[in-house]
Amino acid sequence: MLAADLARWFVWLVAFAWGAAWGSFFNVAIYRWPRGMSVVRPPSHCPGCGTRIQPWNNVPLLGWLFLRGKASCCGAPISPRYPMVELLAAVLCVAIAEIWIVRAAPDTTLLHASIETILYFIFAGGLLIATFVDLEWMEI
């Protein structure tokens, strides 16, 4: 399959969802790595009271909006950084997919274009994590 076979809107939709999902993980890394915590265990929990976050409250972008920026367990405020990082990651992923999939040469395979897109997104994601860790901790 060629990259040119996909509709632009479909690439954007998949890239936005992919980027937002990874943006949620980036938030975990931004919060936990400077504190010496694992990004795997324990599962997502409220920084206010430590209660485990339910999966339906942890949906990128929508979870924060539905909860109106407050934890469902204790009502503690949730930083607007969370949806901001998810949105930035989603927009970055769309931009990268636009360049490497939508605007790919007509004979570029989808596999090749997707691999390039993912590699550039990993790089951009690392920079995004580093930026937000540095904004909070001023370590870089």
C-alpha positions as CSV (number, residue, x, y, z in Angstrom):
1,M,0.0,0.0,0.0
2,L,1.2,3.5,-0.8
3,A,1.1,6.5,1.5
4,A,-0.8,8.4,-1.3
5,D,-3.6,5.8,-1.1
6,L,-4.8,7.2,2.3
7,A,-7.1,10.2,2.6
8,R,-5.6,13.3,4.3
9,W,-8.5,13.5,6.8
10,F,-7.9,9.8,7.8
11,V,-4.1,10.4,8.3
12,W,-4.9,13.5,10.4
13,L,-7.5,11.6,12.5
14,V,-5.2,8.7,13.3
15,A,-2.2,10.9,13.9
16,F,-4.2,13.2,16.3
17,A,-5.5,10.2,18.3
18,W,-2.0,8.5,18.3
19,G,-0.4,11.8,19.4
20,A,-2.9,12.5,22.2
21,A,-2.5,9.0,23.5
22,W,1.2,9.3,23.6
23,G,0.8,12.8,25.1
24,S,-0.9,11.1,28.0
25,F,2.2,8.9,28.5
26,F,4.4,12.0,28.1
27,N,2.6,13.5,31.1
28,V,3.4,10.4,33.1
29,A,7.0,10.8,32.2
30,I,7.1,14.5,32.9
31,Y,5.6,14.0,36.4
32,R,7.4,10.8,37.4
33,W,10.9,10.8,36.0
34,P,12.2,13.9,37.9
35,R,10.8,12.3,41.1
36,G,12.6,9.0,40.5
37,M,9.4,7.1,40.0
38,S,8.7,4.3,37.5
39,V,6.5,5.2,34.5
40,V,5.0,1.7,34.6
41,R,4.1,1.0,38.3
42,P,2.0,2.0,40.0
43,P,-0.9,2.7,37.6
44,S,-2.1,6.3,37.1
45,H,-3.1,7.8,40.4
46,C,-4.3,11.1,41.8
47,P,-1.4,13.2,43.0
48,G,-3.7,14.7,45.6
49,C,-4.9,11.6,47.5
50,G,-3.2,8.7,45.7
51,T,-6.5,7.0,44.5
52,R,-6.1,5.0,41.3
53,I,-7.5,6.9,38.3
54,Q,-10.3,5.1,36.5
55,P,-9.7,4.4,32.8
56,W,-12.7,6.4,31.7
57,N,-11.3,9.5,33.5
58,N,-7.9,9.0,31.9
59,V,-9.0,9.5,28.3
60,P,-6.6,12.0,26.7
61,L,-8.0,15.6,26.5
62,L,-11.6,14.5,27.1
63,G,-11.0,13.2,30.7
64,W,-9.8,16.6,31.8
65,L,-12.7,18.4,30.1
66,F,-15.3,16.1,31.5
67,L,-13.9,16.4,35.0
68,R,-13.7,20.2,34.6
69,G,-10.0,20.1,35.7
70,K,-10.7,18.4,39.1
71,A,-10.0,14.9,40.3
72,S,-13.1,12.8,40.6
73,C,-11.9,11.2,43.8
74,C,-11.0,14.2,46.0
75,G,-11.8,17.3,43.9
76,A,-8.1,18.4,43.8
77,P,-7.3,20.6,40.9
78,I,-5.7,18.9,37.9
79,S,-3.0,21.0,36.3
80,P,-3.9,22.4,32.8
81,R,-0.5,21.1,31.8
82,Y,-2.0,17.7,31.3
83,P,-4.4,18.5,28.4
84,M,-1.9,21.0,27.1
85,V,0.8,18.4,26.7
86,E,-1.7,15.9,25.2
87,L,-2.9,18.6,22.7
88,L,0.7,19.6,21.8
89,A,1.6,16.0,21.2
90,A,-1.5,15.4,19.0
91,V,-0.8,18.5,17.0
92,L,2.9,17.6,16.6
93,C,2.0,14.2,15.4
94,V,-0.5,15.6,12.9
95,A,2.2,18.0,11.6
96,I,4.8,15.2,11.3
97,A,2.3,12.9,9.6
98,E,1.4,15.7,7.2
99,I,5.0,16.0,6.2
100,W,6.1,12.4,6.0
101,I,2.8,10.6,5.0
102,V,0.4,13.1,3.3
103,R,3.2,14.9,1.4
104,A,5.3,11.8,0.7
105,A,6.5,11.1,-2.8
106,P,3.8,9.3,-4.8
107,D,5.8,6.0,-4.8
108,T,6.5,5.9,-1.1
109,T,5.1,2.9,0.7
110,L,2.9,3.4,3.7
111,L,5.2,1.3,5.8
112,H,8.2,3.5,5.0
113,A,6.3,6.7,5.6
114,S,4.9,5.4,8.9
115,I,8.3,4.4,10.2
116,E,9.7,7.8,9.4
117,T,6.7,9.5,11.0
118,I,7.1,7.4,14.2
119,L,10.8,8.1,14.4
120,Y,10.4,11.8,14.1
121,F,7.5,11.7,16.6
122,I,9.7,9.9,19.1
123,F,12.3,12.7,18.7
124,A,9.7,15.4,19.0
125,G,8.1,13.6,22.0
126,G,11.5,13.5,23.8
127,L,11.9,17.2,23.2
128,L,8.4,17.8,24.5
129,I,9.1,15.8,27.7
130,A,12.4,17.6,28.2
131,T,10.8,21.0,27.8
132,F,8.1,20.4,30.4
133,V,10.4,18.8,32.9
134,D,12.8,21.7,32.5
135,L,9.9,24.2,32.9
136,E,9.1,22.7,36.3
137,W,12.5,21.6,37.6
138,M,15.0,23.9,35.7
139,E,17.5,21.0,35.4
140,I,18.6,21.4,31.8
